[in-house]
């Protein structure tokens, strides 16, 4: 049997009304492969933290806030839903119309039910995807650089017809090959929902501002842990990995992944949770390969996402914002 075939019976056939203690933790390293920009008010987001769990030196770290992680993944999923005709941007198609972050959200598609929404008096749905701010493994001083840029005339120069354009600006960028150890958690989901969220993680390539021109990152999966509760934080994972690397924090990503694998297993052993499945190493590689195969096969992908859409519609009408309220006596 394949890894996915072994996992499938462990999932519920429908989304439950109440929390059921089924947590899937995607343990990974987000690795910059370009010059991402994670900023608020024009400056990169940073935080002062202890370097490691044992190394108590205080350092400044770059911060990748939670929405800067999940928003690109969510948009990648919504793009997939539109391409498969599960949802549409056409307001005329009332059954499939869904607008992101709007009162016109459909409240029933896989994106709305899994990632959640809040629309004032129109209802809300708590996200089944838990995330938190991620911290760079390296210090801020070693992880960024300022670049100047300009806006030339069509001829490619800064002057035209005797007029000199002064539109030169400076912006702080994160350097390539900066690592953000991260845990993203999926709670109380179906098998099809698991494939959808994992697919979004594997398929999303750009994060941060100016993503059409830069911001390429890769999510390296370290492991997947099926537990009955939450586990260690991103900062704790980052600090433990910093200690394990013993100062060699600029090591190749292949070396960091080996250490991250060992650290994640050690940290899981210290958590007060029951672990029903831990997927690491070659088994993880097989699982990712199987998921890639589904996403490469039109028939399997349509079947999977269509079934997920049916599940989320059922949940929405039974327990969600679309549930019909009984008449008051």
N, C-alpha and C positions, 0 to 999 in steps of 0.2 A: 504493500500500500504506500501511496505517496504521503508526504508530510501533511498536506492539506486534507487528504482523506482521513488521516488519523485524527486531525483536529476538529473536523466538521461536526461529529456527534457531540462534542463538548459545548456547542453553542445552542442557545434557545432558538426556537423557530419564530419567535415574535419579540418585539421590544416590550419589556415589562413596564407596568405602571409605576412601581416603586423600586428604589435601589435594591439590587439583589446581591451585591458584593462580588460581582464578576469584573475584575479589572485586568486589562491587557496593557502592559507597559512596553512601549517601543523605546529601547535604550539605544542611543545613537550619538554620532559625532557629526555636527554640522560643520562643514569645512569650506571656507571661502576659496573660490577658484577665479576670482576677479577682484574688483574693488567695490564691495558693497558699501552702502551708506545707511547706517542706522542712527538717525538723529531726531532730536526734538528741539525746536526753536533754533535751528541752524547749527547746532553743535552735536558731535557724537555723544551717545548716551554712555556714561561711565558710572562706576560705583567703586568705593573703597572697601576692600575685603581682606581677610587673612589669606596669605598665599596658599597654604595647604592646611590640612588638619593637624599635622605635626609641625610644619614650618609656620611659625606665627608672625612672620614678617608681613607688614601691611603693604598691599600694592593696589594700584588702580587697575580695574578691569573694564573692558568694553562690555556693554550690556545689549543683548538682543531681546527687547521686550516681547511679551507673549503674543501680542497681536501682530507683531512683525514676523512671527513664525507661522501662526495659523491662518492669517488672512491670505497669503499667496497660495497655501495648500487648499484652502477653501475655494478660492477662485479657480484653481486648476480643476477641482471637482465639479464646480458649476459649469465650466466650459465643457467638460465631458458629458454632463447631463444634457446640455443643449445639443451637442453633436449627436447624441443618441435619441433625440426627440423626446426625452423625458420631461424637460421643461422648455419654455420658449420665451424670448424677449418680446413677443407680439402680444400687446394688450387685448387684441381681438380674440385670442384663443384663451378664454377664461379658465378652461380646465387645466391648462399647462403653463399659464403665465406666472412668472415668479421674478420679482425684482429684488436684488440684493440690498440689505440694509434699508428697507423701505416699508411703508405701510402696505405696499402691494406684494409683500412676500407671500408665497402661496400657503405657508404653514404646514405643508404636507410632503414636500419632496425630500429626498435623502439629505440634502444640504441643510434644510431648515430643521429637520428632526435630529440629525446627528450633531451638527455644530451649534444649534440653538438660535433663538431670535428673541427680541423683546420689542413689542409694538404697542406701547401704551395700553389703552383699554381694549385693544384688539386681541390681546393675549400674549403669552410668552412660552418659550420652551427652553429649559436648562440644557446647556451644552453637555453632550456625552463625551466630548474631547477635552481633557484637562491638560493645560499647559502652564508654564511659568517662565519667568525671565531666565535666559541663558547667559552665562558669563564666559568670557574668553579665557582660554587656558593660559595664554601669555598676558603680560602686563600691557596696559594702554600705551605706554611709551614705545613698546616694541611691536605694536600691532596696527599703527595708523600712519598716514602721511597726508600732508596737505598738497593739493594740486590746484594750479590756476587754469582757468579755461576762458575762452572768449567766444564772441558771436560775430564772425566775419561777414562781410558783404557777399553777394552771390559770386563775385569774382574770386573769392577765397582770400582776400586781403582785408586789413583793418581800415583801409582808406579807399574812398571812391569819390571822384569829382572834386578833389581837394578837401573833402570832409573826412575827418579822422574819427573813427568810432572808438569809444572808451569803455565798451562793455566787456570788461575783464573782471573776473571774480575768482574767489578762492573757496575751495570746499575740502573738508576733511574726509578722507576715505579710509576704509579698513583695507589692510594689505591682503594679498592672496595668501593662501595656506595658513589662515588663522582658524583655530579650532574652538568650537563651542559645544562642550559635552551637554547632552540634553536627554531628558526623559519626557516623552509625550504619552499620555494615558487615555485609553478608550474604555468607557464604562458601560456595562450591561448592553452589549450589542449582539446582533445576529452575525452569522457567518458571512453573509453578503456585505453587511456593514463593515466588518473587519477588513474584507478585501478592498472595499471602497476607500477607507481611511489609509490603509497601507499603500494602496495605489497612489493616493494623493501625495504621500511622503516620498515615494520613489520617483514620481513624475515631476514634482515641482523642482524647478531649476534656478529660479531667480527670486531674490529676497531684497527687501529694503526699498529706498527711494531710487528713482531713475532706473527702474528695473528693465526698461526697454534698451538701455545702453550699457548697463553694467549690473553688478549684483549677482553674478552666477555663483551658486553654491551647490555642493553635493551632500546629501544625507547618507552617511555610512552607517548602516545598521550594525550594532554590536550584538544585540540580542533582543529577544521578545520574552517577557515574563508574564505568565498567567497567574494571578494571585487573587486573594480575597480582600485586599486592601491596598492603600497607597504605599509607595516605597520612598526611597531617599530622594532628596531634592537635587536640582541641577547644580546648585552651588556646592553641596556636599560631594557630589560626584566629581565636579571639577577640582576641588581641593584634594580629594583622595588621589585622583589621577596625577595632579601636580606633584604630590609627594612621591608617587611610584616612579615618575620619570626622573627624579633626583637631579633636577636642574636642566635635563636635556629636553626642554619643552619645545625646541625647534626640530625635533626628530621627524623623520619621514612619517607620513600618515599611516603607512603599513606598520611601523613600530608602535605608534600611538594606539592603533587598533588592538594590537596584541596585549598591551598593558591594560587597555580599557576593558577587554574581555575578562581578564583576570580580576580587575578591580570590581567590576559589576557583579561578578559571582560572589566575591568576598562580601561586598556590601549587602547583597541579597540574603546572605546567610545570617546577617545581623538584624534583619527586619522581622518584626513580630507579626508575620503574615504566613498563611498557608500558600504554598506554591504548587499549583496543580500541573504546570508545564513550564519548563525552561528550555528555550530554543536558542542555541549558540553554535558557533563553529560550522562544521560541514552541514549539519541539519538546517541551520539558518540559510546557508547558501542554496540548499535544495529548495527550501520554501520560497525564497526570493525568485528563483528560477521558475518555479511553478506559477507564481503570481504574474511574472513577466509573460509567461505563455498565455495566460488568460487574457491579459491586456493586448496581446498581439493577435488574438483570435476573435474576429468580429462576432461570430456566432456565440461563443462562450461569454464574451463581454456583454453583449446585449441581453443574454439570458440572465446573467448575474445581476446587472443593474436594474433590469425590468423587475426581477423578483424583489430586489431591495426597495424599489419604488412602491410596489404593492404592500410591502411590510410597513413602510413609513406612512402610507395613506391609511392603512388599517389602524395604526397607532394613533394618528392624528384624529380620526373620527371616533375612536374608542376612549382615548385618554387625553388627547391634546387639545389645541385651541379650536379645532373644528368639531369637538364633541357637542352634540345638541343638548342644551340644558332642558331638564324637565320643567313642566309648568308648575308654578307654586300654587298650592291649594289655598 
